[in-house]
Amino acid sequence: MAELRRMAELEFGRVETNPVAADPADAITRVATEEDADLIVVGSKSSDHGTRHLPSVPEAVMDKAACAALVV
């Protein structure tokens, strides 16, 4: 984790990590609320070779987020 954070900081500047043991969508939306985030960006990886279906975490984040959520 430390190495990934270092690499991200070199590329993007300030990076915060919030490792937690919780449901991923709940943790993401909770931290976004605590940080008063304007936008959550979450990745989606298609596993069905062409037909895009949102995995459960991005879908749940979009449903639960108090701010805008972008799935890429």
Backbone bond lengths (Angstrom), bond angles and torsions (degrees), N, CA, C in turn:
res aa  C-N    CA-C-N  psi(-1)  N-CA   C-N-CA  omega(-1)  CA-C   N-CA-C  phi
1 M - - - 1.436 - - 1.524 110.12 -
2 A 1.313 117.85 -41.83 1.461 121.60 -178.12 1.527 110.89 -62.01
3 E 1.313 116.68 -41.17 1.465 120.28 179.93 1.533 110.99 -66.36
4 L 1.320 117.49 -41.76 1.471 120.44 177.45 1.527 110.96 -62.94
5 R 1.316 115.99 -40.67 1.469 119.74 178.17 1.521 110.37 -62.66
6 R 1.316 117.90 -45.00 1.461 122.31 179.29 1.521 110.87 -59.12
7 M 1.329 116.37 -44.80 1.468 120.64 179.47 1.530 111.06 -63.67
8 A 1.318 116.73 -42.37 1.464 120.48 179.42 1.519 111.39 -65.19
9 E 1.325 117.56 -39.01 1.460 120.71 179.09 1.518 111.51 -65.99
10 L 1.320 117.47 -36.22 1.461 120.39 176.44 1.525 110.79 -62.98
11 E 1.313 116.58 -37.09 1.464 122.21 -177.09 1.528 112.76 -83.23
12 F 1.338 116.99 -42.08 1.464 120.51 -168.61 1.528 115.04 -116.87
13 G 1.316 118.94 -9.81 1.461 120.28 -175.19 1.517 110.62 95.59
14 R 1.316 116.46 -140.40 1.461 121.50 -176.27 1.529 111.40 -61.57
15 V 1.313 115.86 131.00 1.460 122.45 177.89 1.525 107.56 -131.74
16 E 1.311 116.48 133.34 1.457 121.27 174.19 1.513 108.78 -113.72
17 T 1.320 115.49 139.60 1.462 120.59 174.10 1.519 108.10 -117.78
18 N 1.313 115.62 146.19 1.463 121.58 -179.15 1.524 109.19 -136.81
19 P 1.341 117.35 70.26 1.463 118.09 179.83 1.525 111.00 -66.89
20 V 1.313 115.50 129.84 1.458 121.63 179.34 1.521 109.41 -142.10
21 A 1.307 116.11 156.12 1.461 121.46 174.24 1.524 106.74 -101.90
22 A 1.325 116.15 92.60 1.464 120.97 -177.70 1.527 108.59 -161.60
23 D 1.313 115.59 172.20 1.453 120.27 172.44 1.526 107.62 -57.18
24 P 1.340 119.47 129.05 1.465 121.17 -175.14 1.531 113.95 -56.24
25 A 1.319 118.42 -45.62 1.463 120.38 -178.53 1.521 110.72 -65.49
26 D 1.329 117.39 -40.12 1.462 120.45 177.68 1.524 110.77 -63.95
27 A 1.325 116.65 -43.55 1.467 120.59 -179.34 1.528 111.04 -64.79
28 I 1.326 117.26 -44.35 1.464 121.16 -179.40 1.518 110.87 -61.91
29 T 1.311 117.27 -47.40 1.462 119.98 -177.79 1.532 111.53 -71.04
30 R 1.326 117.82 -33.18 1.472 120.44 177.42 1.519 110.80 -64.97
31 V 1.336 116.61 -47.33 1.466 120.00 179.54 1.529 110.18 -64.32
32 A 1.314 117.66 -40.38 1.463 120.23 177.87 1.522 111.11 -60.21
33 T 1.321 117.52 -40.21 1.467 121.35 177.93 1.521 110.62 -67.56
34 E 1.340 116.89 -45.28 1.465 121.02 179.63 1.527 111.81 -60.89
35 E 1.331 116.68 -35.96 1.463 121.90 -177.97 1.530 112.17 -89.77
36 D 1.331 117.16 1.87 1.464 122.67 -178.19 1.536 110.61 53.63
37 A 1.323 115.45 47.02 1.463 121.63 -177.71 1.526 111.35 -68.79
38 D 1.316 115.37 146.59 1.461 122.13 175.30 1.520 111.25 -90.77
39 L 1.333 116.15 -25.30 1.461 121.07 -173.86 1.517 110.21 -152.35
40 I 1.326 115.74 137.80 1.465 122.85 171.09 1.522 106.18 -111.47
41 V 1.324 116.88 128.47 1.459 121.66 175.12 1.520 106.74 -112.24
42 V 1.325 116.18 124.08 1.462 121.16 -177.51 1.523 108.33 -132.95
43 G 1.318 116.47 141.69 1.459 121.11 -177.90 1.515 112.69 -86.17
44 S 1.323 113.93 153.96 1.461 121.14 176.13 1.512 107.74 -133.14
45 K 1.296 116.63 129.07 1.460 121.06 179.40 1.520 108.39 -114.49
46 S 1.315 115.51 120.28 1.458 120.23 178.75 1.524 109.42 -75.19
47 S 1.310 116.58 131.56 1.460 119.54 179.78 1.529 111.85 -114.06
48 D 1.340 115.95 7.56 1.463 118.02 -176.25 1.531 112.09 -114.48
49 H 1.340 116.70 23.71 1.459 122.84 172.31 1.531 114.10 55.24
50 G 1.321 116.33 59.38 1.447 119.33 172.93 1.504 115.21 122.41
51 T 1.295 118.79 -42.64 1.455 121.02 178.15 1.515 107.29 -87.03
52 R 1.335 117.25 117.73 1.464 121.20 -176.11 1.523 110.63 -84.88
53 H 1.308 115.44 122.53 1.460 122.35 172.06 1.521 106.10 -124.47
54 L 1.304 117.47 132.94 1.451 119.55 178.90 1.522 109.89 -71.99
55 P 1.338 115.76 129.21 1.461 117.88 172.62 1.526 109.42 -63.26
56 S 1.285 116.98 164.76 1.458 120.60 -173.29 1.523 113.49 -62.93
57 V 1.326 119.54 -34.97 1.469 119.87 -178.02 1.529 111.50 -66.02
58 P 1.341 120.90 -53.04 1.467 118.88 178.52 1.528 112.86 -59.91
59 E 1.313 116.62 -38.81 1.462 120.34 179.05 1.536 110.61 -62.87
60 A 1.331 116.39 -44.02 1.461 120.44 179.24 1.530 111.43 -67.20
61 V 1.334 117.41 -38.18 1.462 120.55 177.24 1.521 109.57 -60.99
62 M 1.318 117.39 -45.14 1.467 120.37 179.37 1.522 110.71 -61.27
63 D 1.312 118.01 -37.72 1.466 121.80 -179.88 1.528 112.67 -71.83
64 K 1.342 117.26 -36.20 1.462 121.43 -171.39 1.527 114.36 -95.93
65 A 1.319 118.02 -19.44 1.467 121.36 -171.69 1.531 112.12 -66.83
66 A 1.329 114.74 138.14 1.468 121.40 175.42 1.521 111.16 -84.87
67 C 1.335 116.63 -10.84 1.456 121.70 178.22 1.531 108.50 -120.51
68 A 1.320 116.25 -178.10 1.466 119.93 178.00 1.523 110.57 -66.06
69 A 1.315 116.36 148.07 1.463 121.92 177.23 1.518 108.44 -131.46
70 L 1.326 115.71 132.96 1.458 122.72 -179.49 1.516 108.41 -118.18
71 V 1.316 116.69 124.50 1.458 121.59 177.70 1.523 107.46 -103.12
72 V 1.329 116.19 124.02 1.468 121.58 -179.98 1.496 111.33 -119.76
